[in-house]
Amino acid sequence: MTRPRTSAPLGRDAGRYLLPGEKAVVNQRRHWAALVRPAVRGVPVLLAGVWVLAADPDNRFTVLLGLAIALGALGYLGLAAGEWWVRHFLVTKRRVLLSSGVFVRKVAVMPLRRITDLTYQETLVGQVLGYGGFRFESAGQDQALSQITYLPDAKKIYDDISGLLFPSDAGRGGGDDEEGGDPTRRPEPRTPAPAAPERHSTGPIPGFRSAYPRGRATRSS
């Protein structure tokens, strides 16, 4: 049985994309490791801008240049942090949603019934830090949801999505070996069908003469 995830609060921004009465089985932001690459790019530029700004405070050109570099780096880091905050990966009992975009909001939707293949992948770094990713494939379509990365506790999310894609197997918990049932489960006893009445051959009744003898019919002339 699947249960809603509470690791990322479902705020107004993500909740408004759900239909009335629709509940999120999976609600997750990306792992903090998604901010490592923007930080590696932006922090050195920010430090360089601060260095240029403080190198010659009396030089107006270097002050403006350093200020522009520092503000640009701060804007880049702020945009990356805002994108991380607004991006939500949602899964309900009927569809998969991914909201993104800080200034221009974008919501990608894929119905669960259109998913033809689900691949779970976890790199070596992801195993250490605790994140993974998914690849969704839909019949004959190039979806924006084809690649989802940096999801924390991805194995649990994989189990939740698999339970939604195959509800009969998850809820039945039994069956024959070919359908994934428990091979150690004893088969239920079957009630034997009622036996058919025994048929007896009928012989001639003693003392009774039939009006239609069994003799060989003669051909009339």
N, C-alpha and C positions, 0 to 999 in steps of 0.2 A: 504494500500500500504506500503510495507516494504522499509526502507531506510538504507543505510550503516551506521554502527556505527563508530564513530570517537573517542571513548574513548581511544583506543590503536592504535597508528600509525602502519600502515601496512608496516614494514620495508622490507629490501631485504631478510632477513632470512625467514620471513613468506610468503612474496610475491612470492618467487621462487617456492613454492609448488602449486601455482594455474596454471591452464591451460591458454593458450593464449586466451584473451578475457573474462576470468572468473573473476567475481568480488565477493568480500566478502560482504555478507549481514550482517553477524555477525563477528566481529573481536575483540577479547577480551583477555586480560591477566587475570590471577587469582587475586583475591582480596588480598590486603596486609595482611589480616588475615592469609593467608597461610604461612607467615613467622613467625608467633607467636610461633608455636611449635618448629621449629629449633632454634629460639632465646632463648626459655626457656631452651633448652638442651645445646646450645653452649655457651651462655654468662657466665653462672656460671663456666663452664670448663675454659673459657678464663681468668676469674678473678682468678681462682685457680692457673693457670699457671703463671700469673703475680705475684701472692703472693709468690709462690715458687721461682720464679726467683729473687725477691727482698728480700727474707728472709735472705739469706746469700750470698752476692755477691762474697765473697772470696772462697766459696766452689764451686769447678768446677762441681761436680756431681749435686748439686741442681740447679746450673745455667743451665746446659744442660737439666736437667729434666724439669725445668720450661719453658725453651725455647721450648722444644718439645711439651709440653702440650699446650702452647699458640699458637704455629704455627698450631698444629692439630685442635684446636678450630677455629682459623681464617680460615683454609682451609674448615672446615665443614660449617661455616657460609657463606663463599664466594661461595661454591658450591650450597648451598640452594638459595642464592640470584641470582646466574647465572641461575639456573633451573627456578626460578620464571620469570626471564627476557625472556628467550628463549621460554617458553611454551606459545603457542598461541592456542586459540580455535576459529576455523574458520568455518563458515557455508556459503555455496553458494546456488544457486538455484538447484544444483544437488547432493551435497554431504556435508558431515561433516568431518572436519579434526582437528587433535590435534597433534601439533608438540611439542617435548620434547627432553631432553638430551643435556648436555653441551659438553661432549667429543664424545659421540656416539649419533648421531642424529637419532631420531625415529619419524616417521609420521604415525599416524593411520588414516585410511580413511574408511568411511561408506557411501554408497549411500543413498540418502534420500528415495528412493523407497523400500529399505530393512528394514526400520524402521517400526516395528510392534506395538511398544508401547513406549510412552514418558511419564515419570513421573517427575514432578517438586516438589522438596522438599526444605523446608526452616526451619531451626532449630530456636530455640528461640534466640540464640546468633547471628545467621545469620540475623534475623529480626532487631536486634538492630544495628548491624554493616553494614548491607546492602549487604548481599551476599546470594547466594543459590546454589543449585546443580541440576543436571539432571541424570536420569537413562534411557539409551537407551537400547531397546531390539530388537534384530534381530532374524528372524526365524531360529531356530536351530543352532545358532552360538554364541560362546563366544568371544565377541569383546573387544578390548582394550578401546573402547569408551563407554563401558557399564556404567561407573560411572565418571561423571564430577563434581568436587566440587569447591568451593570457586570462584564462578563467580559473579562479581558485577552486580547489576541491573538485576538479574536473571529473574524477572517477564517480563521485556521488551524483553529479549532474548527468553523467552518462547513464547511470542506473535509473535515474528518474525519467529521462527521455525514453529509454528502452522500455520501461514499464508503461509509458503512454503509447508507444508504437505497437506493443504486443500485449494488450491488456488481458487477452484470454489466457495466455501462457502465465502471466504474473498472478492472475487471480484464481485460476483453476487449481494450480498446485498439484496436478495429477494428470494421468493419461498414460497411453502406451509409450513404449520406449522411443518410437519414431517421432512422437510429438513432444518429447522432453519430459515425460512423466517419470515418476519414481519407480525404478525397476524393482525395488524391494517391496513395493506395495502389493498386498494380496488381492487377487481379483474377487469381486463380490460374487457370492453364490447365486447361481441362476436357478430359478424355479423351473423344474422340468415340465415340459408341455404335456397335457393330458394324452394318454395313449388312445389311439384310434380303436374303436370297437372291433373285436375279432370277427372276421367274416367266415361263415361256414357254408359249405356247399350243400345245396338242398337236393334231397333224393325223392324218389316217388313215394307217395303216401300209400300205405298198404290198404287194399280194398277199395281204392278209388280209381275209376276208369275215366280217363279224359275223353272228351268229345272230339278231340283232335289228336289222333294217334301219331306217334313219332315215326311211323313207318314211311317208307320211301314213296313219295308221291308218284302216282301212275299218270302217264300221259294219255289224255282222252283222245280217242280216235275221231 
